[in-house]
Amino acid sequence: MKKLVNLRPALFFALAFIFGILFAFSVVTGNVFLAVTAGILAAGVFILFIIFPSKDFSVKLKCALSICFVIFIFLGGLRFYFAVNAYDNAGLNDRYLSVSGEVDEVKTFDGKEYAVISGVNFNGSVSGRTDYRLSLYIEGYKGLRIGDTVSFSAVVKDKGLFYDGKFAAYAVADKVKYYAYVSDVEINGSAPSLFQKINLAMYDTLQAGLTGDDFAVAYALLTGNSDYMTEDTVSSFRNAGAAHIFAVSGLHVGFLAAAIAFILKKCRVNGYAAYAITLICCFAYSGICSFTASSLRAVIMFAVLGFAPLTGRRYDGISSVALAAALILIISPAQLMCAGFQLSFAVAFFLTVLARPLAVGIRKIFKFLPEKACGVISACLTAQLAAIPVSLHFFGSFSAVGVIVNILFIPVVGALFILLFICVVSGAFISPVVVLFLPKYAIIAVRFLISFFDDKIFTVGGFTFGAFVISYYFALIVCGGLINLKRAAKIALSFALIFITAAGVAIKTADYNAKCKITVLGTENFCACIVSERGENLLVVSRAEYVFSYARLKKVADGNNIKEVAVLLLEKEGSYDLQVLVSKLSGAVKVSALYIPGDTEEEQKTVLKRAFPDVALINYADGTVISVGNTEGTVENGGKCFLIRSNGGVTAIYAKLNDSPFSVSVTPDTVVCYDKADYIFSAYAPERLLTYLKSGSFENAESGGVVTILK
């Protein structure tokens, strides 16, 4: 019998390692469904690769492969377990300490400077050096730079394994275990590494020749660091489906490798030497970009691609992707749960599997198109198809015009990337203002063209694949020819899988949309939640400042297909102006009505009505009933809490007690408390929460349940 799948050892063992991580992850999160799903997938891979007979496989070989498969599953599970266990046990239990370390990253967050500190040394009730990193939130702007050595004293708090009710994948993967808030920090010197020095040189050159978002776009394109870009700019590229150009990946490494290879070829450098030089340059570039998963994946794949012909072997893209995934997960197994890893490897895998067959199909249908054009269209379409489930899961939406935008912009981005690289190098000898004159206007042109596709009508969201992502990706694999089937069987199976996926997603989405949903979001500068039921949506806001991030709001809105909301202001607190607040909220979702506390100034109402004539202004007082779908919400306790009632009982509470906004969802056996007074979910003590639930305003709530604290 012919093998259904050709054995690729790298893919076979990489999948086993991944299944092991998934099993361990299901234990950590208590997700039985994930454990069952991983078991079914592991059994399926085992059957496809081993059980189906082949004359090339002896019984001994099958037994050896089976044993190795099980061993790699255990290795993956153990690697994840030990990494997570070490992270969880590194807590300090909120101690006031003197801290010193080196700045790895510098960002801004809700108007504060934010730095990630490595090489952390503690002094106080706990002393010594830790391998874990610390997030430092600083009031104001201190001008920190990568490589600075800093010291400060503060209460050092622990980051838990869960944040916002979800596994804190990025914190665990990046080994960021601690966080602290300070009003001041002492800069003791600067000792950047070689890669950091190059990164700083690029930063200084670009900043000297460019300003504002032009600088931010150029820096993000070269280094993958988009922290200096405004939310509007990031949103524009994301809505257009082009935000991936700011995540250093195969696209960037490919451009760089091609440019270096071209120069070396012109210089008649020996093939082996040219390969070594190019590989070193690509690895160094990944280092400049902080060795992100996507850049490392690209470098490893390039290493395999260049090495294969030198040894007379045929390059296998699938094995290359599998090898890169395995190496990265061995180093940091929590990367498997990160959006960057999933997007990068999903796209890379399906480009090797599906892009070529799809290009052949496009060529047959559109015979007038050149072969290269078919290849470009196929690559962009394949990348979009591979990224859709991941984008929906992590970002709540994807761009419907992403394929068109990428077909138009990828050549432009490639040229701009190389041009910026040349200009940055030249900036060491020539004035940056001069060398960056042309790139400046090229970036302005790109941003202008992207703005044409920056519209909510181009974003698709409001549904999720859930477990049906398996049938979706399996359909792509079958269409790509990875499984050896006859043409009729391949077509039949592909259509069956597509039908199962479409039907499953439709049923899942309809069921999800019929329920009353409460989503809590925000930071200390913006505390809110969205209540949604059957197409009606209410955004309850208890705190808003002039400076706040609405990115999470937009993600929630896109992910739940929320196009329009009524906004309920529990009380007028914070530095916001009503017109500014509605304007910012309207950037994420359409505001249909604004419920305003009775003590709101008439002048603000008048100005707001002139600026937003389509927004209904509604005054409310304590006890006002506001309906959401079939559910009623009541504003109580002097406008400090909003109770959502269902079947005569309280199902959720959004409140502001003792100047600390939080939200709880109540079911007969569980009370979930979200404390949004801080950046982290540092929740109330269970006894204190239950006391509130038993008090007057919350007398209808279930008070005998188990309190679940989301950190």
C-alpha positions as CSV (number, residue, x, y, z in Angstrom):
1,M,0.0,0.0,0.0
2,K,1.3,3.4,-0.9
3,K,2.2,5.7,2.0
4,L,-0.3,8.5,2.7
5,V,2.5,10.7,3.9
6,N,6.2,10.6,3.2
7,L,8.3,10.3,6.3
8,R,10.1,13.5,7.2
9,P,12.0,12.8,10.5
10,A,12.3,16.5,11.3
11,L,8.5,17.1,10.9
12,F,7.7,13.8,12.7
13,F,9.7,14.5,15.8
14,A,8.9,18.2,15.9
15,L,5.2,17.4,15.9
16,A,5.8,14.9,18.8
17,F,7.6,17.6,20.7
18,I,4.7,20.1,20.1
19,F,2.2,17.5,21.2
20,G,4.1,17.0,24.4
21,I,4.0,20.8,25.1
22,L,0.3,20.8,24.4
23,F,-0.3,18.0,26.9
24,A,1.7,19.8,29.6
25,F,-0.1,23.1,28.7
26,S,-3.5,21.4,29.1
27,V,-2.4,20.2,32.6
28,V,-1.3,23.7,33.6
29,T,-4.5,25.3,32.4
30,G,-6.8,22.5,33.3
31,N,-8.1,22.3,29.8
32,V,-9.3,18.7,29.3
33,F,-10.6,19.4,25.8
34,L,-7.1,20.5,24.7
35,A,-5.6,17.3,26.1
36,V,-8.1,15.2,24.2
37,T,-7.6,17.2,21.0
38,A,-3.8,16.9,21.3
39,G,-4.2,13.1,21.9
40,I,-6.3,12.7,18.8
41,L,-3.9,14.7,16.7
42,A,-0.9,12.7,18.0
43,A,-2.7,9.5,17.2
44,G,-3.5,10.8,13.7
45,V,0.1,11.7,13.0
46,F,1.3,8.4,14.4
47,I,-1.1,6.5,12.2
48,L,-0.2,8.5,9.0
49,F,3.5,8.2,9.4
50,I,3.9,4.7,11.0
51,I,0.9,2.5,10.9
52,F,0.1,2.6,7.2
53,P,2.3,-0.1,5.7
54,S,5.1,0.4,3.4
55,K,7.6,-2.0,1.8
56,D,10.4,0.4,2.9
57,F,9.5,0.1,6.6
58,S,10.6,-3.0,8.6
59,V,9.0,-3.9,11.9
60,K,12.2,-2.9,13.7
61,L,12.1,0.5,12.1
62,K,8.5,1.0,13.0
63,C,9.1,0.1,16.6
64,A,12.1,2.4,16.8
65,L,10.1,5.3,15.3
66,S,7.2,4.6,17.7
67,I,9.5,4.6,20.7
68,C,11.2,7.8,19.6
69,F,7.8,9.4,19.0
70,V,6.7,8.7,22.6
71,I,10.1,9.9,23.9
72,F,9.8,13.2,22.1
73,I,6.3,13.7,23.4
74,F,7.7,13.2,27.0
75,L,10.6,15.6,26.3
76,G,8.3,18.3,25.0
77,G,6.0,18.0,28.0
78,L,8.9,17.9,30.5
79,R,10.6,20.9,28.9
80,F,7.4,23.0,29.1
81,Y,6.6,21.8,32.6
82,F,10.1,22.6,34.0
83,A,10.1,26.0,32.3
84,V,6.7,26.9,33.7
85,N,7.4,25.5,37.1
86,A,10.7,27.4,37.4
87,Y,8.9,30.6,36.4
88,D,6.1,30.1,38.8
89,N,8.5,29.3,41.7
90,A,10.6,32.5,41.2
91,G,8.1,34.7,42.9
92,L,9.2,37.3,45.6
93,N,5.8,37.9,47.2
94,D,5.8,41.7,46.8
95,R,9.0,42.8,48.6
96,Y,10.4,46.3,48.8
97,L,13.9,46.0,47.3
98,S,16.8,47.9,45.9
99,V,17.2,46.8,42.2
100,S,19.8,47.2,39.6
101,G,20.1,45.9,36.0
102,E,20.5,46.7,32.3
103,V,17.8,48.0,30.0
104,D,16.8,45.5,27.3
105,E,13.8,47.3,25.8
106,V,12.3,50.8,26.0
107,K,8.6,51.4,25.3
108,T,5.8,53.8,26.2
109,F,2.6,52.6,27.8
110,D,-0.4,54.8,28.7
111,G,1.7,57.9,29.0
112,K,4.4,56.2,31.1
113,E,7.9,55.1,30.1
114,Y,8.2,51.4,30.2
115,A,11.4,49.4,30.2
116,V,12.4,45.7,30.4
117,I,15.3,45.1,32.7
118,S,17.6,42.1,32.5
119,G,20.6,41.0,34.6
120,V,18.5,42.0,37.6
121,N,20.2,42.2,41.0
122,F,18.2,42.4,44.2
123,N,19.3,43.8,47.6
124,G,17.1,43.8,50.7
125,S,15.2,41.0,52.4
126,V,16.1,39.0,49.3
127,S,19.5,39.4,47.7
128,G,21.2,38.0,44.6
129,R,20.9,37.9,40.8
130,T,18.1,36.4,38.9
131,D,17.9,35.1,35.3
132,Y,14.4,36.5,35.0
133,R,13.6,40.0,33.7
134,L,11.6,42.9,35.2
135,S,9.1,45.3,33.7
136,L,9.6,48.8,35.0
137,Y,6.8,51.4,34.7
138,I,8.1,54.9,35.2
139,E,6.2,58.1,35.7
140,G,7.1,60.6,33.0
141,Y,10.0,60.4,30.6
142,K,13.5,59.7,31.8
143,G,15.2,59.2,28.4
144,L,16.2,55.6,28.9
145,R,18.1,53.8,26.2
146,I,18.9,50.2,25.4
147,G,22.0,49.2,27.3
148,D,21.7,51.7,30.1
149,T,22.5,50.4,33.6
150,V,19.9,51.6,36.1
151,S,19.1,51.3,39.8
152,F,16.0,52.1,41.8
153,S,14.1,51.1,44.9
154,A,10.5,49.9,44.8
155,V,8.0,47.2,45.7
156,V,8.8,44.4,43.3
157,K,5.7,42.4,42.4
158,D,5.4,39.0,40.7
159,K,3.7,38.3,37.4
160,G,1.6,35.1,37.6
161,L,1.2,32.4,35.1
162,F,-2.2,33.9,34.1
163,Y,-3.2,37.3,33.0
164,D,-6.7,38.4,32.0
165,G,-7.8,34.8,32.6
166,K,-5.3,33.5,30.0
167,F,-1.9,31.9,30.2
168,A,0.7,34.7,30.2
169,A,2.6,33.2,27.2
170,Y,4.7,36.3,26.4
171,A,5.8,36.8,30.0
172,V,6.8,33.2,30.4
173,A,8.5,33.0,26.9
174,D,10.4,36.2,27.4
175,K,11.2,35.4,31.1
176,V,9.6,38.6,32.4
177,K,8.7,37.6,35.9
178,Y,8.6,40.8,37.9
179,Y,7.2,44.3,37.6
180,A,7.5,47.6,39.6
181,Y,6.3,51.2,39.5
182,V,8.7,54.0,40.2
183,S,8.6,57.8,40.0
184,D,12.3,58.0,39.3
185,V,15.2,55.8,38.3
186,E,19.0,56.4,38.5
187,I,21.0,55.9,35.3
188,N,24.5,54.7,36.3
189,G,26.0,54.3,32.9
190,S,25.7,52.5,29.6
191,A,27.1,49.1,28.6
192,P,25.2,47.9,25.5
193,S,26.1,44.7,23.7
194,L,27.4,44.7,20.2
195,F,23.9,44.0,18.8
196,Q,22.4,46.7,21.0
197,K,25.1,49.2,19.8
198,I,24.1,48.5,16.2
199,N,20.5,48.9,17.1
200,L,21.1,52.2,18.8
201,A,23.2,53.4,15.9
202,M,20.3,52.7,13.6
203,Y,17.9,54.4,16.0
204,D,20.0,57.5,16.2
205,T,20.5,57.8,12.4
206,L,16.8,57.3,11.7
207,Q,15.8,59.8,14.4
208,A,18.3,62.4,13.1
209,G,16.8,62.2,9.6
210,L,13.2,61.5,10.2
211,T,10.5,62.6,12.6
212,G,7.2,61.3,14.1
213,D,5.6,58.4,12.5
214,D,8.0,58.5,9.6
215,F,10.8,57.6,12.0
216,A,8.6,55.0,13.8
217,V,7.7,53.3,10.5
218,A,11.3,53.2,9.3
219,Y,12.6,51.9,12.7
220,A,9.9,49.2,12.9
221,L,10.5,48.1,9.3
222,L,14.2,47.7,10.0
223,T,14.2,46.2,13.5
224,G,10.7,44.9,14.1
225,N,10.2,47.3,17.0
226,S,6.9,49.1,16.5
227,D,6.6,50.5,20.0
228,Y,7.3,54.1,18.7
229,M,4.4,54.0,16.3
230,T,1.1,55.7,17.2
231,E,-2.0,53.5,17.6
232,D,-3.5,55.1,14.5
233,T,-0.6,54.2,12.4
234,V,-0.4,50.6,13.6
235,S,-4.2,50.3,13.2
236,S,-3.9,51.6,9.6
237,F,-1.4,48.9,8.6
238,R,-3.3,46.2,10.5
239,N,-6.7,47.2,8.8
240,A,-4.9,47.0,5.5
241,G,-3.4,43.6,6.2
242,A,0.1,44.9,6.0
243,A,1.2,45.0,9.7
244,H,3.3,41.9,9.2
245,I,6.0,44.0,7.5
246,F,6.9,45.3,11.1
247,A,7.6,41.7,12.3
248,V,11.0,40.8,11.1
249,S,10.6,37.5,9.4
250,G,11.5,35.6,6.2
251,L,10.5,38.6,4.2
252,H,13.2,40.8,5.7
253,V,15.8,38.2,6.1
254,G,15.2,37.2,2.5
255,F,15.6,40.7,1.2
256,L,18.8,41.1,3.2
257,A,20.2,37.7,2.1
258,A,19.4,38.4,-1.5
259,A,21.2,41.8,-1.4
260,I,24.3,40.4,0.3
261,A,24.4,37.4,-2.1
262,F,24.1,39.8,-5.0
263,I,27.1,41.9,-3.8
264,L,29.2,38.8,-3.0
265,K,28.5,37.3,-6.4
266,K,29.6,40.5,-8.1
267,C,32.8,40.3,-6.1
268,R,33.3,36.7,-7.2
269,V,33.4,35.3,-3.7
270,N,33.7,31.5,-3.3
271,G,30.3,29.7,-2.8
272,Y,31.2,28.4,0.6
273,A,32.6,31.7,1.8
274,A,29.6,33.6,0.4
275,Y,27.2,31.2,2.2
276,A,29.1,31.7,5.5
277,I,29.3,35.5,5.2
278,T,25.6,35.8,4.3
279,L,24.6,33.5,7.2
280,I,26.6,35.4,9.7
281,C,25.1,38.7,8.5
282,C,21.6,37.3,8.8
283,F,22.2,35.9,12.3
284,A,23.6,39.3,13.3
285,Y,20.5,41.0,11.9
286,S,18.4,38.6,14.0
287,G,20.5,39.7,17.0
288,I,19.9,43.3,16.3
289,C,16.1,42.5,16.3
290,S,16.4,40.8,19.7
291,F,16.3,37.3,18.3
292,T,12.6,37.2,17.8
293,A,11.0,33.8,16.9
294,S,10.1,34.9,13.4
295,S,13.6,36.2,12.6
296,L,15.3,33.1,14.1
297,R,13.0,30.9,12.1
298,A,14.0,32.7,8.9
299,V,17.7,32.5,9.7
300,I,17.5,28.7,10.4
301,M,15.5,28.1,7.2
302,F,18.1,30.2,5.3
303,A,20.9,28.1,6.8
304,V,19.3,24.9,5.7
305,L,18.4,26.3,2.3
306,G,22.0,27.4,1.6
307,F,23.6,24.3,3.2
308,A,21.6,21.7,1.2
309,P,23.1,22.5,-2.3
310,L,26.6,22.8,-0.9
311,T,26.3,19.1,0.2
312,G,24.6,17.9,-2.9
313,R,21.3,17.4,-1.1
314,R,17.8,18.6,-2.1
315,Y,16.3,21.3,0.0
316,D,13.1,20.3,1.8
317,G,11.1,23.4,3.0
318,I,8.8,21.4,5.3
319,S,11.8,19.8,7.2
320,S,13.4,23.2,7.4
321,V,10.3,24.7,9.0
322,A,10.0,21.8,11.4
323,L,13.7,22.0,12.4
324,A,13.4,25.7,13.1
325,A,10.2,25.2,15.2
326,A,11.9,22.4,17.2
327,L,15.0,24.5,18.0
328,I,13.1,27.5,19.1
329,L,10.7,25.5,21.3
330,I,13.6,23.7,22.9
331,I,15.0,27.1,23.9
332,S,11.6,28.6,24.9
333,P,8.6,26.1,24.9
334,A,6.1,28.8,25.8
335,Q,6.7,30.4,22.4
336,L,4.2,27.9,21.1
337,M,1.3,29.9,22.7
338,C,2.5,33.3,21.3
339,A,0.9,35.0,18.4
340,G,4.2,35.8,16.7
341,F,5.3,32.2,16.7
342,Q,2.0,30.8,15.5
343,L,1.7,33.4,12.7
344,S,5.3,33.0,11.6
345,F,5.3,29.2,11.4
346,A,1.7,28.8,10.1
347,V,2.6,31.1,7.2
348,A,6.0,29.5,6.6
349,F,4.7,26.0,6.7
350,F,1.8,26.6,4.2
351,L,4.0,28.6,1.9
352,T,6.1,25.4,1.5
353,V,3.0,23.2,1.2
354,L,0.3,25.1,-0.6
355,A,1.9,28.0,-2.5
356,R,3.2,26.0,-5.5
357,P,0.1,24.0,-6.2
358,L,-2.0,27.1,-5.8
359,A,0.2,28.9,-8.3
360,V,-0.3,26.1,-10.8
361,G,-4.0,26.4,-10.3
362,I,-4.0,30.1,-10.8
363,R,-2.0,29.7,-14.0
364,K,-4.5,27.3,-15.4
365,I,-7.4,29.6,-14.7
366,F,-5.8,32.9,-15.7
367,K,-3.6,31.8,-18.6
368,F,-2.9,35.4,-19.6
369,L,-0.9,36.0,-16.3
370,P,2.9,35.6,-16.3
371,E,4.3,32.8,-14.2
372,K,6.0,35.1,-11.8
373,A,2.8,37.0,-11.3
374,C,1.0,33.8,-10.5
375,G,3.7,32.9,-7.9
376,V,3.3,36.3,-6.2
377,I,-0.5,36.1,-6.0
378,S,-0.3,32.5,-4.8
379,A,2.2,33.4,-2.0
380,C,0.1,36.3,-0.8
381,L,-3.1,34.3,-0.9
382,T,-1.5,31.3,0.9
383,A,-0.1,33.6,3.6
384,Q,-3.5,35.1,4.1
385,L,-5.3,31.7,4.3
386,A,-2.7,30.4,6.8
387,A,-2.9,33.5,9.0
388,I,-6.7,33.9,9.2
389,P,-7.4,31.6,12.2
390,V,-4.5,32.9,14.2
391,S,-5.4,36.5,13.5
392,L,-9.0,35.9,14.5
393,H,-7.9,34.2,17.7
394,F,-5.3,36.8,18.9
395,F,-6.5,40.1,17.2
396,G,-10.3,39.5,16.7
397,S,-10.2,40.2,13.0
398,F,-8.3,40.1,9.7
399,S,-8.1,42.2,6.6
400,A,-10.3,41.3,3.6
401,V,-8.0,43.2,1.3
402,G,-4.8,41.9,2.7
403,V,-4.0,39.8,-0.4
404,I,-4.4,42.8,-2.8
405,V,-2.4,45.1,-0.5
406,N,0.5,42.7,-0.2
407,I,0.6,42.0,-3.9
408,L,0.9,45.8,-4.4
409,F,3.2,46.6,-1.5
410,I,5.6,43.7,-1.0
411,P,7.9,44.8,-3.9
412,V,7.7,48.4,-2.6
413,V,8.5,47.3,0.9
414,G,11.4,45.2,-0.3
415,A,12.9,48.2,-2.2
416,L,12.3,50.5,0.8
417,F,13.9,48.0,3.2
418,I,17.1,47.8,1.2
419,L,17.1,51.5,0.7
420,L,16.8,52.2,4.4
421,F,19.5,49.7,5.2
422,I,21.9,51.5,2.7
423,C,20.9,54.9,4.1
424,V,21.5,53.8,7.7
425,V,25.0,52.6,6.9
426,S,25.7,55.7,4.9
427,G,24.4,57.8,7.8
428,A,27.6,57.0,9.7
429,F,29.5,59.1,7.1
430,I,27.0,61.5,5.6
431,S,24.4,63.7,7.3
432,P,21.2,61.5,8.0
433,V,19.0,64.4,6.9
434,V,20.6,64.1,3.4
435,V,20.7,60.3,3.1
436,L,17.2,59.9,4.4
437,F,15.7,62.5,2.1
438,L,14.4,60.0,-0.4
439,P,13.3,57.3,2.1
440,K,11.4,60.0,4.0
441,Y,9.1,60.7,1.0
442,A,8.9,57.1,0.1
443,I,7.5,56.4,3.7
444,I,5.1,59.2,3.4
445,A,3.8,57.8,0.1
446,V,3.5,54.3,1.6
447,R,1.5,55.7,4.5
448,F,-0.7,57.7,2.2
449,L,-1.5,54.7,0.0
450,I,-2.1,52.5,3.1
451,S,-4.7,55.0,4.3
452,F,-6.9,54.1,1.3
453,F,-7.3,50.6,2.8
454,D,-7.7,51.8,6.4
455,D,-11.4,51.3,6.8
456,K,-13.5,49.1,9.1
457,I,-15.4,47.8,6.0
458,F,-12.2,46.0,5.1
459,T,-11.9,44.2,8.4
460,V,-13.6,40.8,9.0
461,G,-14.3,39.5,12.5
462,G,-17.1,38.4,14.8
463,F,-16.4,34.7,14.5
464,T,-13.8,32.2,15.6
465,F,-12.8,28.7,14.4
466,G,-12.4,27.1,17.8
467,A,-11.6,23.4,17.4
468,F,-12.7,23.6,13.7
469,V,-9.3,25.1,13.0
470,I,-8.1,21.5,12.7
471,S,-10.4,20.7,9.8
472,Y,-9.6,24.1,8.2
473,Y,-5.8,23.5,8.2
474,F,-6.3,19.9,7.3
475,A,-8.2,21.0,4.2
476,L,-5.2,23.3,3.2
477,I,-2.8,20.4,3.8
478,V,-4.9,18.1,1.5
479,C,-5.1,20.8,-1.2
480,G,-1.4,21.3,-1.0
481,G,-0.7,17.6,-1.8
482,L,1.2,16.8,1.4
483,I,-1.0,13.7,1.7
484,N,-0.7,11.3,-1.2
485,L,-4.2,10.8,-2.5
486,K,-5.8,10.3,-6.0
487,R,-7.2,13.5,-7.5
488,A,-10.9,12.5,-7.0
489,A,-10.3,11.5,-3.4
490,K,-8.3,14.7,-2.8
491,I,-11.2,16.9,-4.2
492,A,-13.8,15.0,-2.3
493,L,-11.9,15.2,1.0
494,S,-11.1,18.9,0.6
495,F,-14.7,19.8,0.0
496,A,-15.9,17.7,2.9
497,L,-13.4,19.4,5.3
498,I,-14.3,22.8,4.0
499,F,-18.0,22.0,4.6
500,I,-17.3,20.7,8.1
501,T,-15.3,23.9,8.9
502,A,-17.9,26.3,7.5
503,A,-20.8,24.5,9.2
504,G,-19.0,24.2,12.5
505,V,-17.9,27.9,12.6
506,A,-21.4,29.0,11.7
507,I,-23.0,27.0,14.5
508,K,-20.4,28.0,17.0
509,T,-20.7,31.7,16.1
510,A,-24.5,31.6,16.2
511,D,-24.4,30.0,19.6
512,Y,-21.8,32.5,20.9
513,N,-23.7,35.5,19.6
514,A,-26.9,34.4,21.3
515,K,-25.4,34.6,24.8
516,C,-25.0,37.6,27.0
517,K,-21.3,38.3,27.1
518,I,-19.3,40.6,29.5
519,T,-15.8,41.5,28.5
520,V,-13.6,43.5,31.0
521,L,-10.9,45.7,29.5
522,G,-8.6,48.6,30.3
523,T,-5.9,49.8,32.7
524,E,-5.8,52.3,35.5
525,N,-6.3,55.0,32.8
526,F,-9.3,53.4,31.1
527,C,-11.6,51.0,33.1
528,A,-14.5,49.6,31.2
529,C,-16.4,46.6,30.2
530,I,-18.6,45.7,27.2
531,V,-22.0,43.9,27.8
532,S,-23.3,42.3,24.6
533,E,-26.5,40.4,23.8
534,R,-28.1,39.7,20.5
535,G,-26.6,42.6,18.6
536,E,-27.1,45.2,21.4
537,N,-24.0,46.4,23.1
538,L,-23.3,48.6,26.1
539,L,-19.9,50.0,27.0
540,V,-19.7,50.7,30.7
541,V,-17.0,53.2,31.6
542,S,-16.0,54.0,35.2
543,R,-12.7,55.7,34.5
544,A,-11.1,57.4,31.6
545,E,-8.1,59.8,31.2
546,Y,-7.0,61.9,28.3
547,V,-4.2,59.5,27.6
548,F,-5.5,55.9,27.3
549,S,-5.1,53.1,24.9
550,Y,-8.2,51.9,23.0
551,A,-6.4,49.1,21.2
552,R,-8.0,46.5,23.5
553,L,-11.4,48.0,22.9
554,K,-11.0,47.8,19.2
555,K,-9.8,44.2,19.4
556,V,-12.8,43.2,21.5
557,A,-15.2,45.1,19.1
558,D,-13.7,43.4,16.1
559,G,-13.5,40.0,17.7
560,N,-17.2,40.1,18.6
561,N,-18.3,41.9,15.5
562,I,-19.4,44.9,17.5
563,K,-20.0,47.8,15.1
564,E,-22.0,50.1,17.4
565,V,-22.3,50.7,21.2
566,A,-24.1,52.8,23.7
567,V,-21.7,54.2,26.3
568,L,-22.7,54.4,30.0
569,L,-20.4,56.7,32.1
570,L,-20.8,55.5,35.7
571,E,-19.5,58.8,37.0
572,K,-17.5,61.7,35.7
573,E,-14.0,60.9,36.9
574,G,-10.6,61.5,35.3
575,S,-9.1,64.2,33.2
576,Y,-11.1,63.5,30.1
577,D,-13.3,65.9,28.2
578,L,-16.6,64.4,26.9
579,Q,-15.9,65.4,23.3
580,V,-12.4,64.0,23.4
581,L,-13.6,60.8,25.0
582,V,-16.3,60.2,22.4
583,S,-13.9,61.0,19.6
584,K,-11.4,58.4,20.8
585,L,-14.0,55.8,21.4
586,S,-15.4,56.4,17.9
587,G,-12.0,55.5,16.5
588,A,-12.6,51.9,17.7
589,V,-16.4,51.6,17.4
590,K,-19.4,53.7,16.5
591,V,-21.0,55.4,19.5
592,S,-24.8,55.5,19.1
593,A,-25.8,56.9,22.6
594,L,-24.1,58.4,25.6
595,Y,-25.6,57.9,29.1
596,I,-24.4,60.9,31.2
597,P,-24.6,61.3,34.9
598,G,-27.0,64.0,36.0
599,D,-24.3,66.3,37.3
600,T,-22.5,66.6,33.9
601,E,-21.9,70.3,33.0
602,E,-24.4,71.7,30.5
603,E,-21.6,73.4,28.6
604,Q,-19.9,70.0,27.8
605,K,-23.3,68.6,26.7
606,T,-23.8,71.5,24.3
607,V,-20.3,71.2,22.8
608,L,-20.7,67.4,22.5
609,K,-24.1,67.7,20.8
610,R,-22.6,70.1,18.2
611,A,-19.6,67.8,17.6
612,F,-21.6,64.5,17.5
613,P,-25.2,65.3,16.4
614,D,-25.9,61.6,15.7
615,V,-25.0,60.5,19.3
616,A,-28.1,60.5,21.5
617,L,-27.4,62.1,24.9
618,I,-29.3,60.5,27.8
619,N,-29.2,61.6,31.4
620,Y,-29.6,59.0,34.1
621,A,-30.0,58.9,37.8
622,D,-29.5,56.2,40.4
623,G,-31.9,53.3,39.8
624,T,-32.2,53.9,36.0
625,V,-32.8,50.7,34.1
626,I,-30.9,50.2,30.9
627,S,-31.7,47.2,28.7
628,V,-29.2,45.1,26.8
629,G,-30.9,42.6,24.5
630,N,-33.2,40.6,26.8
631,T,-31.2,41.5,29.9
632,E,-31.8,44.5,32.1
633,G,-29.0,46.5,33.8
634,T,-29.6,48.8,36.7
635,V,-27.4,51.8,37.7
636,E,-27.2,51.7,41.5
637,N,-25.3,53.0,44.5
638,G,-24.9,56.6,43.5
639,G,-23.8,55.8,39.9
640,K,-20.9,53.7,41.2
641,C,-22.1,50.3,40.1
642,F,-24.0,48.7,37.2
643,L,-25.8,45.4,37.9
644,I,-26.8,43.1,35.1
645,R,-29.8,41.0,36.0
646,S,-31.0,37.8,34.4
647,N,-33.9,35.6,35.6
648,G,-34.3,37.7,38.7
649,G,-30.7,37.4,39.8
650,V,-27.5,39.3,39.3
651,T,-25.3,37.7,36.7
652,A,-22.6,40.4,36.5
653,I,-21.5,43.5,38.3
654,Y,-19.4,46.4,37.1
655,A,-18.5,48.7,39.9
656,K,-16.2,51.2,41.5
657,L,-15.8,50.7,45.2
658,N,-13.2,52.4,47.4
659,D,-11.8,54.2,44.3
660,S,-10.9,50.9,42.7
661,P,-12.8,49.9,39.6
662,F,-13.4,46.2,39.1
663,S,-15.9,43.8,37.6
664,V,-17.3,40.5,38.7
665,S,-19.2,37.8,36.9
666,V,-21.4,35.7,39.1
667,T,-22.8,32.3,38.5
668,P,-24.4,29.9,41.0
669,D,-21.0,28.4,41.9
670,T,-18.4,30.9,40.8
671,V,-17.5,34.5,41.4
672,V,-14.9,35.9,39.1
673,C,-13.3,39.1,40.2
674,Y,-11.4,41.4,37.8
675,D,-9.6,44.3,39.6
676,K,-8.6,47.0,37.0
677,A,-7.0,49.4,39.4
678,D,-3.7,48.2,38.3
679,Y,-2.0,47.0,35.1
680,I,-2.1,43.5,36.5
681,F,-5.1,41.6,37.8
682,S,-4.2,42.0,41.5
683,A,-7.6,41.0,42.8
684,Y,-9.4,41.6,46.0
685,A,-9.2,39.1,48.9
686,P,-12.1,36.6,48.6
687,E,-13.4,37.6,52.0
688,R,-13.6,41.2,51.1
689,L,-15.3,40.5,47.8
690,L,-17.9,38.3,49.5
691,T,-18.5,41.0,52.0
692,Y,-19.4,43.3,49.2
693,L,-21.7,40.7,47.6
694,K,-23.6,40.3,50.9
695,S,-24.0,44.0,51.4
696,G,-27.1,46.0,50.4
697,S,-26.4,46.8,46.8
698,F,-25.4,43.2,46.0
699,E,-28.0,41.3,48.1
700,N,-29.4,39.5,45.1
701,A,-26.0,38.1,44.1
702,E,-25.0,34.5,44.8
703,S,-22.6,34.8,47.8
704,G,-21.8,31.3,48.6
705,G,-19.7,30.4,45.6
706,V,-16.0,29.8,45.1
707,V,-14.0,33.0,44.2
708,T,-11.8,32.6,41.2
709,I,-9.1,35.3,40.9
710,L,-7.8,36.2,37.5
711,K,-4.2,37.4,37.6
